[in-house]
Amino acid sequence: MSIDKIAAIFAVSMALSAPVWAADSARTRTRQIDALEYADARLEQNESGAGKPAQAQQVRQQRQTVQELLGRLEAGHRVDPADVEHALHEAERPF
């Protein structure tokens, strides 16, 4: 097989795999947005139900982090998946 044929096969395979990768990336982004929106709603409820000012402040900080990640994702920016996982983990235990 000549180098031209190998290059052509490689180019075609890359062109065909790009839409698959992009679709996976879009699904991942959508799942992250959905999870962060759910966490934001839960944190909003927890903030209003926080009994002590220190607890309310902690929930506000967690919610701000979640909202910043949401804003970056919705704007199309890259977000480290570890940052999303950390924010979701923290939102599970607000106090």
C-alpha positions as a Python dict, from the first residue, in 0.01 Angstrom:
ca = {
    (1, 'M'): (0, 0, 0),
    (2, 'S'): (141, 337, -94),
    (3, 'I'): (182, 629, 142),
    (4, 'D'): (-86, 820, -51),
    (5, 'K'): (-343, 546, 9),
    (6, 'I'): (-252, 528, 378),
    (7, 'A'): (-285, 905, 410),
    (8, 'A'): (-622, 899, 231),
    (9, 'I'): (-755, 620, 454),
    (10, 'F'): (-635, 805, 763),
    (11, 'A'): (-797, 1131, 647),
    (12, 'V'): (-1128, 959, 576),
    (13, 'S'): (-1129, 777, 909),
    (14, 'M'): (-1058, 1101, 1095),
    (15, 'A'): (-1332, 1283, 906),
    (16, 'L'): (-1581, 1009, 986),
    (17, 'S'): (-1489, 988, 1354),
    (18, 'A'): (-1512, 1363, 1419),
    (19, 'P'): (-1894, 1377, 1417),
    (20, 'V'): (-1909, 1081, 1657),
    (21, 'W'): (-1670, 1251, 1897),
    (22, 'A'): (-1860, 1578, 1868),
    (23, 'A'): (-2189, 1403, 1942),
    (24, 'D'): (-2039, 1238, 2251),
    (25, 'S'): (-1903, 1572, 2362),
    (26, 'A'): (-2243, 1738, 2315),
    (27, 'R'): (-2415, 1460, 2514),
    (28, 'T'): (-2161, 1494, 2793),
    (29, 'R'): (-2206, 1871, 2799),
    (30, 'T'): (-2586, 1829, 2813),
    (31, 'R'): (-2560, 1579, 3099),
    (32, 'Q'): (-2328, 1813, 3289),
    (33, 'I'): (-2563, 2107, 3239),
    (34, 'D'): (-2864, 1902, 3351),
    (35, 'A'): (-2683, 1778, 3663),
    (36, 'L'): (-2559, 2127, 3751),
    (37, 'E'): (-2907, 2279, 3703),
    (38, 'Y'): (-3052, 2014, 3934),
    (39, 'A'): (-2778, 2082, 4192),
    (40, 'D'): (-2842, 2456, 4166),
    (41, 'A'): (-3213, 2404, 4236),
    (42, 'R'): (-3135, 2183, 4537),
    (43, 'L'): (-2884, 2433, 4671),
    (44, 'E'): (-3140, 2711, 4633),
    (45, 'Q'): (-3381, 2513, 4850),
    (46, 'N'): (-3108, 2435, 5102),
    (47, 'E'): (-3007, 2800, 5118),
    (48, 'S'): (-3358, 2909, 5207),
    (49, 'G'): (-3383, 2631, 5466),
    (50, 'A'): (-3045, 2692, 5627),
    (51, 'G'): (-3091, 2763, 5994),
    (52, 'K'): (-2765, 2941, 6065),
    (53, 'P'): (-2602, 3228, 5874),
    (54, 'A'): (-2277, 3032, 5841),
    (55, 'Q'): (-2462, 2743, 5678),
    (56, 'A'): (-2641, 2978, 5441),
    (57, 'Q'): (-2306, 3136, 5345),
    (58, 'Q'): (-2155, 2795, 5273),
    (59, 'V'): (-2451, 2701, 5051),
    (60, 'R'): (-2429, 3038, 4870),
    (61, 'Q'): (-2063, 2973, 4791),
    (62, 'Q'): (-2140, 2624, 4661),
    (63, 'R'): (-2425, 2762, 4453),
    (64, 'Q'): (-2201, 3033, 4309),
    (65, 'T'): (-1951, 2768, 4200),
    (66, 'V'): (-2229, 2566, 4036),
    (67, 'Q'): (-2364, 2874, 3859),
    (68, 'E'): (-2018, 2971, 3732),
    (69, 'L'): (-1969, 2623, 3586),
    (70, 'L'): (-2315, 2638, 3430),
    (71, 'G'): (-2241, 2975, 3274),
    (72, 'R'): (-1915, 2852, 3127),
    (73, 'L'): (-2077, 2537, 2985),
    (74, 'E'): (-2372, 2727, 2840),
    (75, 'A'): (-2132, 2976, 2681),
    (76, 'G'): (-1959, 2686, 2507),
    (77, 'H'): (-1636, 2703, 2706),
    (78, 'R'): (-1444, 2395, 2811),
    (79, 'V'): (-1490, 2289, 3171),
    (80, 'D'): (-1277, 2033, 3349),
    (81, 'P'): (-1501, 1732, 3425),
    (82, 'A'): (-1328, 1702, 3763),
    (83, 'D'): (-1450, 2053, 3852),
    (84, 'V'): (-1807, 1953, 3765),
    (85, 'E'): (-1781, 1631, 3967),
    (86, 'H'): (-1638, 1818, 4264),
    (87, 'A'): (-1914, 2079, 4255),
    (88, 'L'): (-2182, 1809, 4230),
    (89, 'H'): (-2024, 1616, 4516),
    (90, 'E'): (-2014, 1927, 4733),
    (91, 'A'): (-2376, 2007, 4647),
    (92, 'E'): (-2485, 1666, 4780),
    (93, 'R'): (-2382, 1767, 5130),
    (94, 'P'): (-2442, 2141, 5163),
    (95, 'F'): (-2375, 2167, 5539),
}
